[in-house]
Amino acid sequence: MTEQAKHPRLSRRQTVSIAVLAVLTLVLGVMLGSLTSLGSTVRGLLYGARGEIDLTTVQEIYAILRTDFDGELDTTALQNGAKRGLVAATGDQFTNYLTPEQTTAMMQRMNGNGFVGIGVELGFKNGNLVIIAPQDGSPAKQAGIQAGDIISAINGTPVAAMSEEQAVQALRGERGSTVTLTILRDKQLMDLTITRQAITIPSVRWTVTGENVGVLTITTFDNNTSRLARDAAQEFQSKKVRGIILDMRDNPGGAVTAAQGVVSLWLPEGSLVMTERRGETILRTYKTELSPLVDTTPTVILLNEGSASASEVVAGALREYDKATIVGTQSFGKGSVQEIRRLSNGGSLAFTVSRWFTPKNNSIDGKGITPDTLVEQSSDNADSKMNAAVQKLLGN
């Protein structure tokens, strides 16, 4: 998404959204770090704010297996399985245990560092392992993987027969090695073989078209996104672009502070971006902290089913302040907030603590954002959504 000792030093508070790669565990959402511990384990009892859980039988099970099981026992796998079983029993698909390796990869990803993999963001939806978004320019994208694809099998092994850890491990590998995914798309099965590569993808790209339209593409929200997006806005401002297209298709989310920074390009300092709530209680508010650069520039946002979490934060805020219209298809609908806590073994726990709401108190959780103009991708190679956005800006 381990046991927490009372005294180990934990990481500083962070504000991140795990938009998980194939090298990570299967979590997606806004994440809030914490310095508090989970409780203490004493004589098989896990103590916390809501009472205790008797884990004595867990030790009994292990003792039986250790003594009489006919086969090899991987103690690390058993420990990880016990941790995952505990969090899985919450019934929340976004509450997960991350191993130390997964935690390190997650932090590298949020810092904008590269990784080896196929370049996809994964999540569970309706019980299926779904491609939330292929990373732009990644091996997965080049192989034809699309947002919304369901992974039915990995290297011939059905995903239904795998644990989350086994699925993640099956997708991992050395640079230059291949993995074959059996994909379910539009009720049709297909096999796609993908070569794993070292992937370093900048979170922001921008260009100015021949029609003097600024196109700002944000593929994820990491620690560099706000700065790069502001650089783009300054160039758009200097070139007096006729309008801006903010392309967040297949953007599965990222750091909420990065989303704050992007929204700040359009909204006055101090404007509400989102609230974090538990029930009716407001836990935290997020407001813009910088002066806007393109607040009077006509803007169109592009979304699709791979747009989730922080990209939905940005789209929801800009539309509710009448700073942008939205073109494309329904977004993913990730509106819950997770907290991430570092654990004594170097791993971490991601667990749902609240929901986030747009400035006008709307929740998109499980629903997504409905575009103002619905445009499906055409079957040919033309980018029908981008064309529609340009036409909307230029009034054609």
GIWO-V787387 format. One line per field, one symbol per residue. ss: DSSP state (~ for helix, > for strand, _ for the rest). psi: psi as a letter, one per 30 degrees, with the letter a starting at -180 (. if undefined). burial: b if it has 24 or more other C-alpha atoms within 12 Angstrom, else e. A space follows every 50 residues. Layout:
ss=???
psi=???
burial=???
This chain:
ss=______________>>>>>_>______>>>>>>______>>>__>>>>__ >>>>_~~~~~~~~~~~~~______~~~~~~~~~~~~~~_______>>>_~ ~~~~~~~~~~____>>>__>>>>>>__>>>>>>>____~~~~~______> >>>>__>>~~~__~~~~~~~~______>>>>>>>>__>>>>>>>>_>>>_ ___>>>>>____>>>>>>__>___~~~~~~~~~~~~~~____>>>>>___ ___>_~~~~~~~~________>>>>>>>__>>>>>>>___________>> >>>______~~~~~~~~~~~____>>>>_______>>>>>>>_____>>> >>>>>>>_______________>>_________~~~~~~~~~~~__
psi=.lkjlffkklllkljlkjjklfgalikklkkjllgllfaljkhgkjkafg blkjgefeeeeeeeeeefkilkkjeeeeeeeeeeeeefffgjfgjlkkle eeeeeeeeefgglllkafhlkllkkhgkjkjekkkkgleeeffgklkfkk jeljhfkkefglleeeeeefflalkfllkkkjkjkhgkkkkkkkkklkkj jkfklllklfghkkjjkjfljaffeeeeeeeeeeeeefghlflkjjjgkg jfabkfeeeeeeefffllkgkkelkkljbfkjekkklkflklfhfgkkkk kklafgklceeeeeeeeeefghfllkkblklehjglklkkkklfgfalkk kkfallklfghkkgkfeakklejkjlklfafkieeeeeeeeeefg.
burial=bbbbeeeeebeeebbbbbbbbbbbbbbbbbbbbbebbbebeeeeebeeee eeeeeeeeeeeeeeeeeeeeeeeeeeeeebbbbbbbbeeeebbbbbbbbb ebbebbbbbbbbebbbbbbbbbbbbeebbbbbbbbbbbbbbebbbbbbbb bbbbbeeebeeeebbbbbbbbbeeeeebbbbbbbeeeeeebbbbbbbebb bbbbbbbbeeeebbbbbbbbbbbbbbbbbbbbbebbbeeebbbbbbbbbb bbbbbbbbbbbbbbbbbbeebbbbbbbeeeeeeebbbbbeebbbbebbbb bbbbbbbbbbbbbbbbbbbbbebbbbbbbbbbbbbbbbbbbbbbbbbbbb bbbbbbbbbeebbbbeebbbbbbbbebeeeeeeebbbbbbebbeee
